Amino acid sequence: MSEALAIERVTKRYGQFVAVDEFSLRVPRGQVLGFLGPNGAGKTTTIRMVMSIIHPDSGSISVLGHPRASEVKDRIGYLPEERGLYRKMTVREILEYIGQLKGLHGAALRRRIDEGLERVGLGDWKRKKVEALSKGMQQKLQFVATILHQPELLILDEPFSGLDPLNTHLLEQLVEELRAAGTTVLFSTHQMNQAERLCDRIALINKGRLVIEGTVPEVRSRFAGRVLVIDAEGDLGHLRVLPGVVSAQVTAGHARLELDEGVEPNSILQSALARASILRFEVQSPSLQEIFVKLVGGVPVNRSLSERPAAEVARG
């Protein structure tokens, strides 16, 4: 089976509110998928349905080839957004307890605990009570607990929230190591730069519907040629009001412009040359952050990249 997770036209309602609306998504085995969307988009609701915590009103979900995550729970690692630890237990006791729930025992369990704690810099804290750990240390402990049994599918709901840059980098490295070992990873995040660094694929959800899905290069290529970066000696302020310039960030000697569909970059260059000496003129694909802002502000369409014409995707 090539897919670790398959979601087919899943809908979840709470009264009159539609939290997830005929949402479909497939996650290939061994890949990292970034699950993106604004607050209230339906990400956590979708993840809870995947984990069989709540159930869809319609549609189907297949997790590692089974209709319910509960049937393969020992092959899944799940780190929810709302986390909790038994504060009076020691770090080792917590991991022993969770490891035993996942079917680990004896020397194998002790070895994995020691290796996991050393990897995240908590090797000297194994006999300390959880309440003695900082918030960041507790997050690292929870991450170790989530991957202790070496899951085939790892689901992380906002795993980097609140971490400092060093610990964020550490957990990103762990995700990359897990992918290299063949683990399938789905993680939700608001941080687009992380998605660009870590993900093989991304899926953007808004108002419960899929807006766009594909590899990071595929998504960015749909908007290629729409962003101009200009460095110059002279005034670039007039570029803000040129026809076809959708948005502009202009400072002294620098301009970053988003162009409307069909506008030729060379026409902007000619206007810039009329008033400035150009030092740099570059056509770029927009960042995921820029794409996210544009698409979330538009009308979501429940079609993947392969199903949507390029011009339609560009319009959002």
N, C-alpha and C positions, 0 to 999 in steps of 0.2 A: 504494500500500500504506500503510495507516494505522499499522502497527506496525513499529517498528525491531527489536524482539526478541520472539520467541514461544517459550516453553518449554512443552512438552506432556508431562505425566506422566513426568518424567525421574527415573530411579533410578540411584544409584551405590553399590555395595557394595565394601568392603574386607574380604574374608573373610566373617565372620559379622556384621561391623558395617555397618549401613546408614547411610551418611553423608547421602544425599539420598533421600527416599522419595516417589515419585510426585508430584514437585513441578511445579506449573504456574504460569506467570506470563506476562503480556503487557505490554509497555512501549510505549505510544503514541509516535509520532514527535513530536519537539519538546518532550517533557516531561522533567522531572527526577524520577526515582524513587529514593527512599531504601530501601535494602535493609538491613533491621534484623534483629538477632538476637543472642543471647548468644554467648560464645566456644564454638566447637564446634557451632554450630547448623547449619552446612552452607553458609554464605555463600560462603566462598572456594572450596570444592569446586564449587559451582554456577557461579561466575564462571569457574573454570578450564575447566569443560565448555563454557561459552559461547564461550570463546576457543580451543577445540579443543586445549588443552594436555593434557587428559585427555578420555576419551570415556565417555558414559553407558552403563550396562548395558542400559537400555531407555528408551523414550521418544524424543522428537525435539526438536530445537532449530533455529529459523530465525533467522538473523542478517542483517538488511537484505535479506531475501528469499532467502537462500542457506542451505543445510544446514550449512555449515561457515564459521567465521569466517576460516579461512585463504584462502577464496575471495574475500574482500572485505577483506583485511587493511589495504590502503591507505586504506580508508574508516573504519577504527576506530582510536581511541586507547585504549590500555590502560596503566594505572598499577597494577602489582601491589603487594600489601602488602609483600612482600619485595623491596626495591629495591637497585639497585647501579649505580655509575658507574665508568668507567675513570679512576682517580684521577690518573694521570700525564698525562692529556690536558687541554688547556685547555677552558674553557667553550665557546668558539666551535668548537673541533675536535669536541667531543662533539655539538653541535647540527648541525654540518655533516654528520657521519657519519650521525646518525639521520635527518636530512632527506633525504639521498641514498638511504637505505634505503626511504624513503617516496615516492621519485620526484621530489624537489625538486632543482633545480640553479640555478646562476648567480645573477643579480641577484635573482630572486624569493626564493630561499633566503636570501640575505644580508639582504634587507629583512625577512623574517619573523623571522630571528634577532635582528636589532637591535630590532625592535618588541617582540618577546616579552621580551627581557632588560630593556628599558626599563620595560615594564609591571610587572615584578615587582621592580624596583629593583636589577637586576644589570648595568645598562648599563656600569658602570665595571669590571666583573670579567671581561669576555669573554676577555682574554688571560691570566687567572690559571689556574693548574692547579686541577683539582677538589679536590685534597687541601688546598688553602688555604681552601676554603669551609667555613663552619659547617654543622652538620647541617640547620638550617632553610634556609640558602641552597641546599644541595644538593637539598632537597625542592622548592624553588621552581624550580630548574633542571630537575628531572625533570618537573615539571608543564608547563613550557614545552616540553620535548621531546615530551611526550605530545600536545600540541595544535598542534604546529608545522605539521602538514600539514592543519589545519582538518578534523578528522574529522566524519563524520555522526553517529557513535555513539561516546560517550566512556564508558569503564568505569573506575571509580576504586575501588580496594580500600583502605579506611581512609586516604583522602588527607590528612586533617587531623591524623593521629596525631603527637603530639610537637611540633606547631607552637605558638608563642606566640600570644597573642590578636591581635596586629597582623597577623601573617602568616596566621593563620586567616581573619581578616576579608578580607584581600586575595584569598586563593584563593576564598572564598565569592563575592566580587564577580566574579571571573573566571567562576565557574560560572554566575552570573546573566547575565553578558554572553553566554556561549555559548548559553544557553537562548534569550535574546532573538534570537540569530542563527539559531535553528532547530536547534541541536545537541540530540540526545537524550542524556541523561546518566543513567547508573545508578551510584550510589555506595553502598558499604556503610559503615556508621558505627555506633558505640556511643553517639553523642552525640545524644540525642533533641531537644535544643533546636535543633541544626543542621537536623535533619529537618523540624521545624516551620517554620523560616525559609525553607528552600531548596526543599522538595519540592512538586511537584504531586500526587504519589501516594507512598504508602509500602507496603511489603510486609514483614511480620514472619514470619520463619522460626524454628522451634524444633525441634530433634531431627530435622532434615531435612524437615520438613513445613510447609506454609503454614498459618499461624495466622489471619492477618487481612490484608486488602488493600483499598485504596481511597484516595480523596483524603483529605488530612488532616482537612478538615471532616467528611467522612463517618465516618471512624474515631472522631473525638471525639464526634460527635452520637449515636453508639450508646451512649455512656456519659453523655449529658446528664442533668442532674438528680440525679446521684449524689454530687456533692461540694458541701458547704455551707461557706461562709466566714462566720464571725461575729466581729465586734469588739464589745466590751461593757465596761461598768464593772461589775465584780462577778465572782463565781466561776462559771466555766464547767466546772470539773473534773468535775461530775456527768454531763456529756454523754457522757463516755467510755463509760459503762456502760449507756446507754439501749438498749433493744431496737431492733435494726435498724441500729445503728452498727457498721460493719465495722471501721473503723480511725479513730483520732483523733490529731491533733496539737494539744495544748492547752498554751498558755503563758499568762502573765498578760494577761488581757484579750483573748485571741485564741484561736479554735478553727478548725481545718480538719478536717471530718468527711467520711468516705466512708460513704454509706448503702447498705444492702442493697436489692435490687430490691423495688419496691412500697411502700417506706417514704415517707410524705408529709413533705416538708420542714417543713410547717406544724406538725406534731406536735413536731418538734425545736425550733421557734421558741417554742412554748408552754412547753416545759420550760425553755428558756433565760430566758424572760421572768419565770419564777417566782423566779429568784435573781439576775438581773442586769438592768441597763439597757442595751438594745441600741443600739449606734451604727451597726452595719452588719450586714446579713443578705443574703447573695448566694448564689444557686444557680449553680454553675459546671460546665462540662465539665472533666473531668480533663485534665491534660497528657499528652503522649505518653509521658513518663517513667513516670507512674502507670499508664497503660494497659499499657505494656511490662512493668512489674513484675508486674502482675496476670495478664496472659495467659501470660507465660512460666512462671509458677508453676502454671498449670492444665494441662489436657490439650489438646494441639494438635489442631485439626480442619482437614483439608485442604479448606476451602471459603472462597470469597471473601465479602465483605460482602453482595453481591447474592444469595448463595445461603444465607446464614445468618439465621435469625430474630433480631430485635433482642434478645430476652430471652436467647437462647442465647449471643450474642456478649458480652452484658453479664456473663453468668456466667463466661465464659472457658473 
